[in-house]
């Protein structure tokens, strides 16, 4: 399983597209997306609460803990044996994870 962790803060206009690009991966393994909202003051939380995909875990911090604090929380909540990070304003390509594993297998990192 791969856990993709995204930290977000005030990205109501971008986060749904970012999440859709993660969930649309051309990847045959299990995938979970963990989105940590670092106490946004816009409607980021509302956008994410309306995401019906069961592969998405969404956590809202009650207080701001910074990027590293959010990433550490995501790591603690993850179930994947492989972790990937992306930013909340990024759209990952459909082959993002597939290409990553292809490169690592060639380097003999996961054999």
C-alpha positions, 0 to 999 in steps of 0.5 A, spaced: 500 500 500 502 507 498 500 512 502 500 519 499 500 525 504 498 532 503 498 538 507 494 543 506 492 550 508 487 555 505 487 551 498 479 551 497 481 552 490 486 547 488 485 541 493 480 538 490 484 537 483 490 535 487 486 530 490 483 528 484 489 527 481 492 523 486 486 518 486 486 517 478 493 514 479 494 508 474 497 504 479 495 497 481 496 497 488 492 499 494 492 507 495 490 511 501 490 519 501 491 522 507 490 530 507 492 534 513 488 541 514 493 545 518 487 549 521 485 553 514 481 559 515 477 558 508 473 553 506 478 548 505 475 543 510 468 543 507 471 542 500 474 536 503 469 533 507 464 532 501 469 527 498 466 521 498 472 516 496 473 511 502 481 512 500 481 519 503 482 520 510 481 527 512 484 530 518 483 538 521 488 540 526 485 544 531 491 549 532 496 550 527 502 545 527 506 547 521 508 543 515 513 538 519 508 537 524 502 535 519 507 531 515 508 527 522 501 526 523 500 524 516 505 519 517 502 516 524 496 515 521 498 512 514 497 504 513 502 504 507 509 501 507 511 506 502 510 513 503 509 519 498 508 526 499 505 532 494 504 539 495 496 541 496 497 546 489 500 540 485 497 536 480 501 529 479 501 526 473 497 519 472 503 515 472 506 518 477 507 512 482 507 507 477 513 511 474 516 512 481 516 504 482 519 503 475 525 507 477 526 504 484 525 497 481 531 498 476 535 501 481 533 494 485 531 498 491 524 494 492 527 487 490 
